[in-house]
Amino acid sequence: MLQGYVHPDFGRVAEVISQQIPRNRPGGAALTVYHKGQCVVDIWGGTRNRDGDPWRAETVSLSFSTTKGVASTLLHILVDQGYLRYDDPVSKYWPEFGQRLKQFITVRQLLCHEAGLYHIRDMIDDAEQMMDWNYMTTAIERASPIHEPGLTNGYHALTYGWLIGELIQRVTNKTFAEVLEELIAAPLQLDGLYVGLPDDQMHRRAELVQSVGGKDSYGMRTEDRSQKLMLKAVTAGLKVARIDLNKTISALVPRGAMYLDFNSPDFVNACVPAANGMFTARSLGKLYALLANGGELDGIRLISRDTMNEITQIQNRTMGDVIPVPMHWRLGFHRVWALGKPTSLSFGHFGFGGSGGWADPVRNLAIGLTLNSGIGTPFGDARILQITGAVIKAAERRYLIPDVEQIHGIGPFFPRDRRTTYGTAKKLVTGVLPRRRKSDVTAV
């Protein structure tokens, strides 16, 4: 049974997530949707652990790579405040980084996954070392790029967090957690946005209920077999397509990863800004609502419109070395998929296990999704695609796209008889233009 609030126009969205929450086994989820700056969905249901304790309004859940979108937003705020610039070399702010052919890598290249530093499997001996910040930043300093920076892109699945996080710490002289609280969580009055969950908040967390690491995993269940069969099929497909699976493993699977317990207090308490954010859907949704509305929400501006325009420009369109799909990387965000709905200007970040958040500046629409059951791909699974489609469909039925004066959400809600196509509306969102390169190829 779901709890919370749903605007009548978004009733179908509640039906979709209700069907996704496990019925006769552990697992829960929460979803928040904003449209035109208004919270129209704030719901949760299911269980937060294997003992069957109910998911609550305040429950925070491990959100894996969804954390990258939060870390990226934090860096963008600092760029907007003048702490650093996108095209400066990283070594300007982090001198030790500039060794072993890394002296010219730029902040921009980190954000769009072009630095060639994704190969964590070659940097550390055991996945547990990821919980040691100083060890990880030193390992990155000593690493050499696996390809010429800027030549191509490769998803920095785990190293991204320390690359961006250490930059944030260097320019502010504060910890990542302190800056996150000061610049995002406190101004927006968010109820749950943590990277490194404090001890006094541990009682709020949901536990993963799938067989993901740890020594106390479930036995082989039907869905586990399905995941293994799917992984086997994907692996075979990658080989047929001549994709170098070793690069994927190098970025996604550090040594000892299968024995790392993601539910352990040590992992949850550590700061891993690419993988262990503990969020409420309400906090994710509100943050992405601000991004969808040009960097401002409820009179609070965290990012200027000029910086928002820079953030959302597509940096590369080619298929990456690690993920065999063109992700259309923006600065720290990837494309958003929705079956049958145009989303070319939408951006966000999804995570392993199904969580995610995204912003649509054309429709002024945003969602945050958290859950604790499911494995899927590094970028979510079919559930977030279903929710995305339902949310967009509900928004389009509710209010159709207006003229330029109202495109940024500053006008009233729109009457149903004002019809403008998505393509026309895109032109009204100024400054958000794709950045193409000669080496890019046309991709879906």
N, C-alpha and C positions, 0 to 999 in steps of 0.2 A: 504494500500500500504506500502510495506517495504522500508526502506531507509538504506543506509550503504554499506558495501562491502561484497561480497561473492566470494571466489575462485571458479572457474568453477567446480573443482572436488567435491565441497560440495553444488552444486546447489539443490540437493534433500532436503538437510537440510532446506534451505530457504523455499522450498515448504511446508514442514511439519509445520514449525512455522507459515507460512502465513495462513494455514488452521485452526490453533488453535486460532488466534486472532479474537475476536468477530467482527461480520459484522455490525449488526444493533443495537448495544447497546454499552455502554461504556466498555472499557478494552483495555489494550495494553501489550506489552512484548518486551524484548530485549534479544538477545542471542549472546554470543561470544564463539568462538571455537579456540583453539590452537592445532596445530599438529607439532611435532618436533620443538617446539619453535617458530613457525611461526603462526601469527594470520591469520586464513583462513576464519573466519566468524565474522563479526561485524555488526549486523543488529538490527533494531528496527521498531516498527510500532504500530498502534492503537492509543488509547487515554489514557491520564494520569489522567483523572478525569471524573466526571459525566457531567461536562459542555462541554465535547468533545474537550478539548484542546489536540493537538497532542503530542504524545510521542516524546521526543527529544533525541539527542545523549547524552546529559548530565543528563538525567532524572535518579534520584535515587528512588528506590522502597523498601518499607518495605518487608523484606525477612524472617521474623519469624525464624524458627530453623536453617535455612542456616547460621545464625549468629554464631552458635556453632562451625562450621568448622573454621571460622575466629578467634574466641577466642582461639580455640585449637592451631591453628598455631602460634599465638602470644606467648602462653605459651611454645611451643616447641622451639621457637627462644631463649627464656630466659634460658631454660634447656641447650641448645647448648652453650650458653654464660657463663654457670657456675653459674647462679643465684640460681638454685635448681636442685634436682634430682628426678626422677620418683618414686623411692622406699623409699624416705624419708617420715616420717609422716608429714601430713599437719600442725600439731601443731608446728612443728619446725619453721615454718615461720609465723604462725598465732596462737599464743599461746591460745587466747580465744576460738579457735575452739575445743581445746582438752578436753572439758568437756562432761559429759553425754555419756560415752562409745565411744567417738570419738578420743581418744588420739592416737590410733594406725592406723587410716585410712590413707592410703598413697595417694600421688599424682596420682599414677597409678590407684588406685581404683576410684578416681574421674573421671579420663579421660575415663575409660571403664565402667562407670555407675554401679559400684559395691559397692558404699559407703552406700546405703540404706537410702539416704536423699532426696528422690524424693517427699515426701508427703507434698507438699506446702499447700494443703488445711487444714492441721492441724497446719501449722506454722503461718498463717496470717488470719485476719478477713475479709479483703476486697482486691480485686485485685488492687485497686488504690494504695495500699501500696507498690506494686512492683516498683513504680516510686521513692521510697525513698531508696537510697542505704544503708545508715546506719541502717535503720529499718530492711531491709532484711538480712544484714549480722549478725545483732544481733539475729534475729529470727533463723537463721541457727545455730549460736553458742549455742542457748538454746535448740535446737532440739536433740532428740535421734534417732539413726538409727532404721529404721523400720524392718531391718533384720540384721543378723551378717554380717559386712562388708567383702566382698570377697566371701561370700557363694554363691551368685547368682547375677544376674544383673537386674536392673530395670531402665528404661529410665528416667533420671532426666530432664524432659521436660523444666522446668522453673528454678529450683534451680541451675542447671549446670552453668548458667551465673554468679551468685554471687560466687559460689564455685571457679570457675576458675578465675573470675575477681578479687576477693579479694586477691587471691594468687598473681596475677600479681601486684596488687597495693602494697602489703606488701613487696615484694622482690625488687621493684623498687622505692618505695616512690613517685610514680607519679600516676595520675589518669589513668584509663583504656584508655580513649580517647587519652591522651597524649602519652602513650606507643604505641598504635595502629598507630598513625601518625608517630612517630619517628622510629619504627622498621619495619613497613610494607608499609604504604601508601607513605611515602616520598622516601625511597630507590627505590621502584618500580615505582615511579611517577604515582600513581594511581589517577584516576580522580573522584572517588566517593566510599569511603570505610569508613563509619561512623557508630558508635554505640553511639547514642545520637547525632542527627543532629543539628549542630550549627544554630543559628538564621539566620545568613547571607547566609545559604544554603537552607532555607525553600522553596524558590521559585522554586527549582529544583525538588521537590518531587512529586512523583505520589501518588494519593490517592486511597485507596482500594475502589472498586466499588461494592463489595458484601455486604450482610447483616451480617457483622461481628461486633457486639457490637454497642454501641452508641444509642442515642435516636432518630436519624434521619434516621433510616434504611429504605430501600425500603419496599414496600408492598410484599406480598407473590408472588414470581415469579415462573415460572415453574421449573427453576433450583433449587430454594430454596426447593420446594416440593420434588424434586428428592434427594437432599442432606438429607432431613429429613427421607425419605423412606430408603435411603442407610444406614443412621446411625441406624435406627430401625432394619434393616436386620443384620447389623454387630453386634449390641448389642445382638440380638437373637442368632446369631452364636457363640458369646463369651460364652453365657450361656450354649449352647449345648456342647461346648468344655470344660465346667467347668472352664473357665477363670474368675478370680475374677475381675469383672468390677469395684468394689470399688477402687482397686489399680490404675486402669487407670484414673478414675475420680480424685482421690487424687493427681495424678501427673500432670494432664493436665488442670484441671478446678478449680482454686482457687475460693473461695466464691466471688460473685459479678462479675465474669468474663463476664457474658452476658451483663453487663451494662458498661463495659469498652470500651471507644471509641478509637480504634486503629488509627483513623485518627486525633485525637486531637493533637494540638501542644505540649501539656504537655507530652503525651506518646512518641511522636516522638523525643522530645528533651531529654527525660530521657535516662539513660544508663542501658539497660537491655540486657546483653551480650548473653542471650539464645534466645532472641525473637524479638528484634527491630532494628537489623542492617538495615541501609539504604544504598543500594549498586547500582552501575551500573553493568550491566552484564560484561562490559569491565574490571572492576576491579576484579570481581570474577574470570573471565576466566584467567586473567594474573596471579593471585595468585595461582590458581590451576595448571597452566602451569609450574610454578616454582616447585611445589610439584611433578608434573609428571616427571620433568627433574632432579630429585635427589636433589632438594633444591637450584638450580641455574638457572638463566635465564638472557640472554643478558649480561653475565659477572658479574652479581650481585648474590652473594651467601648469602642466609639468614640462611640456615640450612645445616649442614654437611651431607655427605652421611651416616655416621655411625648413626647419629640421625634419619635420614630419614628411615633407615632400622628398627630402633626400633619403630618408629611411626607406620609403616605399618604392623607390626606383629599382627595377630589376637589374641585377649586376651580372648575371650569367644565365644562359638558357641551355647549355649543353648537358648531356648526361654525365654524371659525376663518376669518379673512380670507385667510390665506395657503394653508393646507392645507384642502381641501374635505371634511374628515372630522372628526367630533367626536373629539378626542384624549383627552378626559377628563383634563385636566392636573391632576396632583398638584403638589407643590412641586418642580419640576424634573424630573419623570418623567411619562411618558404611559402609556396603557393597553397591555395585552398582548393580542394576538389569538391564538386557538387554535381551529381548526375543531372544533366539536362538543364542546369542553371549557369549563366555566365558569372564568373568570379575572377576575371583577369586582374582586377585591382585589389582583390582581397589578399590578406596576408596573416600569418600566424605561426604557431608551432605546436605540433602534436607530439605525443610521447608513446613509448613502448607500454603496452598494457591498455591503451585506448584513450587516455586523457588528452586534453587539448584545449587551446584557446585561439580564437581568430577574430579579426576585425575586417569589416567591409565598409570602407569610407564612402562608397557610392550610396548604399542603402542606409548608412549610419547604423550598422547592425553589428553585434558582437556576442560571442558566447564563451563560457568557461565550463568545462566538463571534467569532473574528477570521478574516479571509481577505483575499485580494488580487486576486480576479477577480470581475467582476460590476459592474453599474451600478445598475439597479433604481430605486427611489424614494428620497426623502429619509429614509424610515423602513424601510430594508432591502428585502427582496424575498421571493419565495415560499420561498426556502431556509430562512430562520429560522422561517417559519410551519410548515414541515414538521418541522423539528427540535423546535420547541416542542411540537407535537402528540405526537411520539414520546416526548419526555422526560416529559410529563405522564402519558401512557398507561402508561409503564414504572413511574413512581412510584406510580400508583394500583394497579397490579397487585401491586406489591411490598409496600407497607404502606398499609393503609387508615386513614382519619383517626380518631384516638383521642378520648378525653374531654378535658375542659378542662385537667386537670393535665399533659397531655402535648402540648398543642397548640403550645407554644412550643419544642418540640424538646428538652426537658430530661429526658424519660423514655426508656425503652428503645425499640427498634424494635417495630413493632406487629404482632401476629399477624394472619393473614389473615381470621380469623373475626370481627373487630371491624368492623362496617359502620356508617358514618355518612355521610350525604350531604354534599356540598360546602356546600349551603345551611345545613345545621345547623352545620357546622364554622365557617362564617363568623361565626356569632353568638358563637362562643367566642373569637374574636380581638377583644378589647375595644378600644374607643376608635377604631376605624377606620370612621368613618361619613362618607358623602358630604356635602359642603357644597353645598347647593342655593341657587339664587338665583331670584327671581321671574321674571327674564327668561329663565331656562333653559327649553329645550324638551326633551321626551323624545326621546332619540336612541339608536340602537343602540350 
